[in-house]
Amino acid sequence: MVALAANIVIAAAKAVGGLLSGSPALLSEAAHSVADSVNEVFLLAALRRSRRPPDSRHPFGYGKERYFWSLLAAVGIFVVGGCFSFFQGVEALSRTEQESPEGYTVGLIVLGVAFLAEGGSLVRALLQLRGEKDGARDPALRTVIAEDGTAVLGVALAMAGMILHLVTGNVVWEASASLAIGLLLVYVAFRLGRDARDRLIGESADAGLRRNVQTFLAAQAEIDNVAALFTMGLGLDSVLVAARIDLAPGIDSEEIERFSVRIKQSMARTWPEAEHIFLDITNAPPRGGV
């Protein structure tokens, strides 16, 4: 919410300053802030929709909604921010008219205010990251941090380009700043999009959880062998665990049922995020048997 409020105000200020000064770097930054504002709306939708409980159509819940909306946010950063910044940089190279120092003074003041606002939003997001247990895995929070971080760097690039343009009279500096902002946004969009894609197509749980579950199952006296272990993240706080296990010889069907219930309950207590646990149980052949 802090990031959204900051981006709306900053986008309007940058757009007005860019139109008054004719600065391509400032207009690129305006497009950057517009993209960020749209993306914050996407992320708020992700937070709301991903909390819906499971139903008959989606028995594993809606946790992956976070990653879908994060993917849309990445596309928004690429199209609205990156492509427009490239356009502004290329278009600036063909300009012949001189910009007024007064207009650029207004633009630099706007960027200074934007730098403080974006920096404040970034600090707020970083504090939230430190204060939340699962903050590092939250795609919405990671996207906000990535956007605010690139926004601070983008503002710095725009200011440097405008100042060098005024000092040297060469528009190449400012065009280069616009192109650099575009490259920065494309890179961020690629990283966020790749992360969302991996989670949408079914990324496994972290290695530590898989290793601990494997060790836990292998340590049970009733289990002869853990033939296969599969995990998949279903959301920020939800993991699916499926194990194919061979039981030790001589265990009857009633014991298998009691053992299965006990193991699932124990795993659920140890790893609360393992909301869905499936055991594919087979009896191992007698020792020395065929």
Secondary structure, 3 states (H helix, E strand, C coil): CHHHHHHHHHHHHHHHHHHHHCCHHHHHHHHHHHHHHHHHHHHHHHHHHCCCCCCCCCCCCCCCHHHHHHHHHHHHHHHHHHHHHHHHHHHHHCCCCCCCHHHHHHHHHHHHHHHHHHHHHHHHHHHHHHHCCCHHHCHHHHHHHHHHHHHHHHHHHHHHHHHHHHHHCCCHHHHHHHHHHHHHHHHHHHHHHHHHHHHHCCCCCCHHHHHHHHHHHHCCCCEEEEEEEEEEEEECCEEEEEEEEEECCCCCHHHHHHHHHHHHHHHHHHCCCEEEEEEEEEECCCCCCC
